[in-house]
Amino acid sequence: MLLTDPVGYLEFLWLEQHAVAVVTDSGGIQEETTYLQVPCLTMRDNTERPVTVEIGTNVLLGQDTERLEAEVRSILNRHAKRGAIPPLWDGKAGQRLAQTLLGHS
């Protein structure tokens, strides 16, 4: 486990990418870990990013610290939820938007 003082964004992304798992309550981090395919354990009852739960690596735990411990143990025993990157998270949103706008001009 690594507890650290706040770090810059790029350093944080590096830490996420190389983590075995991430525990958070942040929606943005839920997205990043899904894209990086790193298991994410979210200490919230709900999320504004439901795709991260449906297709990604995110598990909503609420405030259940016993479940958190069980999920961490499972991940450490190589039984993490198998995730995927959502199909439209391919870095081409700008191109699709431009094509749509040009098609409707």
Buried (B, 14 or more C-beta within 10 A) or exposed (E): EEEEEEEEEEEBEEBBEEBEBBBBEBBEBBBBBBBBBBBBBBBBEEBEBEBBBEBBBBBBBEEEEEBBEEBBEBBEEEEBBEBEBBEEBEEEEEEEEEEEEEEEE
